[in-house]
Amino acid sequence: MDNSDLFVCIDHIGLAVPDMDEALRLHVDVMGWRLLHREQNQEQGVDEAMLGTGAQGDENAMIQLLAPLSPESAVGKFIEKNGGRGGIQHIAYRVADMDAVDATLRERGATLLYPAPKSGTGGARINFIHPKSTGGVLLEITEPPAAPHH
């Protein structure tokens, strides 16, 4: 796969938040972001909300709020490690062909968290590149469903 074909754009920035209602009040009521989608992902152990701009375009980055459903979830552990406060948990890169990108990254030596993509927000296919392969930053790769969630 050619380097220019790997990524489409930055899909979203994932923010871990201890309290979803408080985070939504801040981002929607105070900052003016628009709630595009909200769901609970039991497999990932999170309550998540995708936020966009007023005129959310196909390649405009979003904000993803992630509140833990339990302290044992990855986001719960992240918040605990961060002194009970939230913070930037990951950056997500959008891809058009998850299987090809997944294979290319593995061939190039990246360590992915899952052996195969999992189901993410709104039916997206996701995987994560381990922070040990990226200099300390958790990177998500995401292939949106055919009908985008915004």
N, C-alpha and C positions, 0 to 999 in steps of 0.2 A: 504494500500500500504506500503510495506517495505521501510524503510529509504534508503536503498542502491538502490532502484528502482526509486527514485524521479527524480534525475538529471543525465544527461549524461555527461555534461561538461560545462565550461563557453563558451557560444556561442560568445559573443562580449561585448565590452565596448563601451557605447554610449557617444560620445563627442558632446556637443552642440557647434556650431561654428557660429559666426555672418556672415561670408562670405564663402560660399561653394567653390568658385573658389580659394580663398586664401588658404583655408584649404587643398584642393586637391593638390595645388602646393607644400605646405609644406610636406604633407604625402607621395605623390607619387614621385614628382621630387627630393625633398631633402632627405627624409627618406627612399625611396625605396619601400614603400608598393605598392601593385598592386590593381587597381580598379577592383572589381569583379562584382559589380552590382550598378546601380544608378536608382532611381525613385523618383517621387513626390507622397507622400501619402497625398491626400487632407483631408481625415478624420482626420489624426493626425496633419495636418498643417505643414508638413516638406518636405524639399528636403533632401533626404538621399542617402548616398553612403556607400557601404560595401567594406572594404579594407582587403586584405589578404596578406600572405607571398608569395614568389615566387613559392613555392611548397605547396600550401594550402591543407592540409589534412583534412579529415572529422571531426576530433575533435580538430583542431587547432583553437584557438580563433581568432576572427576578430576585427577590429575597425569599428565602425559605426559613420560616420559624420552626424550630424543633423543640418541643417540650417532652421530657421523658414520661413514659407511662409507668416506669418503675425505676428505682435507683440503680438496678442491675443492668439497664439498657446501656448501650454505648454512649448515648447522649447524657444519661444520668451519671455515668462515670466521668464523662468529660466535665460536667458542671461541678461534681464533687471535687475533682482534681483542680478545678479553677476556683476553689474557695467558696462554692455555692453560687457563684455568679455565672452568667452566660458569657458567650463570646463567639467569635468566628470558629465554627467547627469544621467546615470544609468549603471548597470551591468546586463547582460542578461544571464540567466541560460537556457541551452537547455534541453528539455524534449522529451521523446519518445511518451508519451500519455498525451496530454494536459488535456483532460477531467478528467482522473484519478488524475493527480497532482492537478488540480484546486479544485476538490472535497476534496482531502486529506488535502490541505492547509487550506481550509475553515473549515473543521472538527477540525483542530488543532488550530483554532482561528486567522488565518491570515486574514487581510482585503485586499481583491482584489479590484482593481479600477473598473473593469467591471463585470457585472453579468454573462456575457458569453464571451469567447474569441473573439477577433476581428482579422481583417486581417492586417498583418504586411508586412515587407519587402519581396518581391518576393513571396508572397502568404503564408508566414508563419502564423501560428495561434499564437496570443500573448495575454497576460494579464500582469498586473503589480501588485506587492505587495506594498501596500501603505507604505510610509516611516515610518508612525506611528507604523507599525507592525514589522519594521526591524531595529529600532534604528537610523533612519534618512536617510537611503539609499534607493533610488528607485530601486527596483529589478524587472526586466522583466522576465517572463517565456515565452519561445518560442519553438514551435514545427515546425521545418522546413517542407516545402512542400516535397512531395515524391521525387522530383528531386531537390537536394540541389542547392542553388544559388551560389555556388563556385565550 
